[in-house]
Amino acid sequence: MGLICKPINKLLVLSDTKLEVHQLLEATLFNTGVEKGVELPYVVESTDEFLVSTAAYRDSAVFEAELANIFYRTWIYVAHESELNNPGDFKSTLIGLQPVIVARDQNGQVNVFLNACRHRGSILCREERGNTRVFNCPYHGWAYRPSGELIGIPGEDRYPPSFSKKDHGLISVPRVENYGGLIFASLNPDVQSLESFLGRAKPHIDYWLKRCAGGRYRTGTSYKYGYDGNWKFQAENVYDGYHAGFVHRSAYNTFRKFEGSFTGRHYGVVRSDGHTRGLAGGHGTLEMGKPLESDFISSEAKAAYFQKLVELNNETDAHEILSNRHVLLFPNVVIMDFNIRVIQPLAHDRTEVYSYPMLIDGIDESISYGRMNDVQTRVGVAGMVGADDVDVFHGSQSALHATGAKWLNLSRGLGKEEIISDGERIGAFSDETPQRAFWRHWQTVMGLTKEGE
Amino acid sequence: MGEQKNVQSEITDFLILEARLLDDWKLDEWLALYDDKAIYWIPIDEHSDPNISPSIIYEKKKILLLRVEQLMREKRLSQTPRSEIMHQISNITIDEGEHNQAAARYSLLVGETRSGDWRQNGLGNIRFFVGHCYVKLTRFENSWRILSKTIVLLDRKQPILGLSFIL
């Protein structure tokens, strides 16, 4: 399945360009066309400026290239193992725009295959999830096991002798791996291992896993919302520590008026505690630097839960485990405090978001349900906090029509970050550190840089 | 017989009043129609137990107070400009229960739009929210109060946009 990575635009690596950066920017700032002989980059980085072209969000050609170079080449989150507890359990989802079925077969293995019958291409499954021993194609009744194996063709005698069911199983997504219950799949048979891909994001996932305190995560039905805008607006927002004091001002003012409703869930104008991280591989974090627990849980239950975490780890680690963080795993899945968000692109200007509350079986259930109710009211479908972000995405998408405004500025924190090894940078809470890590990796996988990072 | 007809029309008028207060953005008066122990539920799965399963909204009056506060006395980004709303209720059936209680079921069609620069995404167009409403009421003084309201939207299992106002 060789996918060709063709750069769709030639990046002018700064040392090669004949133009200084400022000349390049001035030349293109108010022009709507491409300068003769100068092809525009999508990302421009210098020591004190980091710019992203609006075309990277606007162009449908960019979206097609993102599908080919990112969604069909790297690891994409498809399910949590708790969504497929029993043999025959299945879930329909998308890798990029390709409809796939994730199913646990009778041997307990999780398979991912394209939701398309090998006969005349009918969609095999029209449900979002369920359990079945056999997938029967609605068109002519061909039958497939949840392993993808073709086991039945009605009236098989009319096929030539050379025709074999063995050659006509569902097209499987070649790589499927599981880290801590998070199931990823890749259409690229040669993709690096999932653990290698997760890299420096792993310790953050491990802290999140330890919140189970001896129990197991169970995925709740997702909260679903959609907007007419590019998927990267949502991705950039999940670890944006700068916007909350403005976009969520109305919610925060309200929380402050009702003591004990959403304690600690409101910030000042620009929050200063906590920090952000940009990681190699395009991952990034927003870390609050302290726990933010749900007010729907009693203090006794919280204390007992904390005690359990101390017993299973130690007190320092217990604090770190409870400390809230948002971790975006490139390109489009976010581990948040009480939920996992999947940012599902449907078109260059249409995105859906599925937010799964993560419950924990095996511990005091009031912890799970208190957290679920917190997520629901704050950032669920009708979130007092979340619905305002969506309006920003809509506005950003509309502003893209201003093609003369070519560059977005993501320089916040540049030059003031702490740079540690393995390409990891630590910025202030309101810095654009994680977004820059996203775009640097984006350039690499889109075939737009001369050297990898 | 006359008294029964009275209750039917009382509750019909009450439900129309509730819809009118929402349309007119009189949210404090709207919330006053709810009992202190009232529950407001917009399910994803109407057969689930909303205490342990996710919903679009599942809130007691004390949280509805926060929503009303945010909308009435704070400047909410996703409601600037504010929604124009029309709640149409129809196909009302009312069952009188015992102990001064009653239950109503009706069809709900809500039209909503935000103007401002209507050509921008998220503005313009009229969005529709369609569903079945189930309301439990209790007598209160000379009128009624809502004990629970459940709105079963037709598209509750799909992504929904724009629920930044009171449905």
Interface residues (C-beta under 8 A of the other chain):
Chain A: E128 G220 T221 S222 Y223 K224 Y225 G226 Y227 D228 G229 V247 R249 S250 A251 N253 T254 F255 K257 F258 S261 E352 V353 Y354 P357 E365 Y369 M372 N373 Q376 T377 G380 V381 A382 M384 A387 D388 V390 D391 V392 H394 G395 Q397 S398
Chain B: I42 I44 D45 N51 I52 S53 P54 S55 I56 I57 Y58 E59 I63 L65 L66 R67 E69 Q70 E74 K75 R76 L77 S78 R119 Q120 N121 G122 L123 K157 Q158 P159 I160 L161 G162 L163 S164 L167
